[in-house]
Amino acid sequence: LNKQSSVPCSLREEPTDEELAASAAEWDKVIQKITKVQPLVNQLKAAHKGQDYSGTHECPACGGVLHISIAGCNGHARGKCDTPDCLRWME
């Protein structure tokens, strides 16, 4: 829907400033973790270009065990850290 055809709802509540700040802080934490892990992912993609890859590495974000796999057909990576609330992604 565009703004001209939207229907107002009396039950809609905008997030509070505190909720917005908490959400922004959580996203900042995620971005910091991704920034730490991305060089490893880039290195593995370059080393295994065109080949399937699967392995474990020390997680640069937390020191836990990071499971990474890379698809040889398109270079997409997916990963999951064993540490709760660390990283998990799929490209």
N, C-alpha and C positions, 0 to 999 in steps of 0.2 A: 504494500500500500504506500502511496505517496502522501505527503502532508495534507494535500487537498482532500483526499478521500478517507483519511483516518477518522476513526470514531473515538472520541474521548471516553475514558472509563473512570468512573468515580472511585474505583478500588485501586487504581494505579498509585504507587508510592515511589517517589524518586529516592535513590540511595542517599544516605546522609554523608556529610563530609568525612566522618570517621570511617564509614564503610568504603568510600572511594579511596581514602588514604590506605586502608588495610589492603584493599585489592591491588593498588599500585605497588605497595611494599612486597606483596607476594609475587607479583610479576617481576619485580626487580631481582628477587632471589632466584627465580627461574632463569632469567637472562644471565645472571652471574654464573650459574652452573653451566648453562649452554656455552658461554664464552670460554669456560675452562675446558670443556670437553671437545669443542669444535676442532682445535688443532689435531688432536688424536684421530678424529673421524676423517679429517682431510688427508692426513698422512696414510691412513689405512686405505682410503679410496684410491689414492695415487699408487700405492704399492700393489693393489689388487685390481687395477683397472681392467675391465672386461672379464673378470673371474669372480665367481661366487666366493665369499669369505664368511667365516664364522669363527669367533674366538672370544676369549675373555681377557680383560686388561684391568689394571688398577684404575679405579675411577678418579680422574683428575679433580673432580668436584668434591669428593668426600673420602677417598681412599678405600672405598668398598670394592666389590667385584662388579665390573661393568661387562655385560654380555653384548656383543656387537655382531651384527650380520650385515653383509653388503651383497646386493643382487648384482651379478655380473652383467646382466642384460641392460640395466639402466643406471647402475651406480647408486641406487637408493639405499640408504642405511636405516637400520632400526636398532635400537638399543634399550637396555633396561639395566639399571643398577640394582644390586641386591639390597642396598640400604633403603629402608622405608622412607618415603617422601623425598628421595633424590630424583634422578632423572628416568624418564621412560618416554621414548619417542618413536615415530615411524614417519619416514619421508614418503 
